[in-house]
């Protein structure tokens, strides 16, 4: 945790797949689901289609609105998605500097591999929130 101001952990985190809400876990958590490569169809964005041996995971969340002291969060700068193949090794990071971007599609993930995910919010001054609850999914 950087800085002296922290975000309130009351944001709702959830995951969507194929534009359908598949799961949500309430406060401070995210859930994940996958779209099998055989069902991927036409992508909704410019993301590449998965190959026969890969799949996708779509992570979506809602932005926090308060700091831990109850004051309004007015300087949200973006988010970081941490993910990896073990709950203690979230070694991959995707930094998103657009605070209005609340969905990200991870592509080219190997089928049969279990991934673990957590999301944090980041202010324009670099202060980071506590991570969301970690969730996992196996790419199919």
Secondary structure, DSSP 8 states (H G I E B T S, - for coil): --SS--B-S--EEEEEETTEEEEEEEETB----EE-GGG--S-SSS-----TTEEEEEEEE----BBTTS-B---EEEEEEEEESBTTB--EEEEE--TT--EEEEEEEETT-EEEEEEEEEETT--B----B-EEEE--
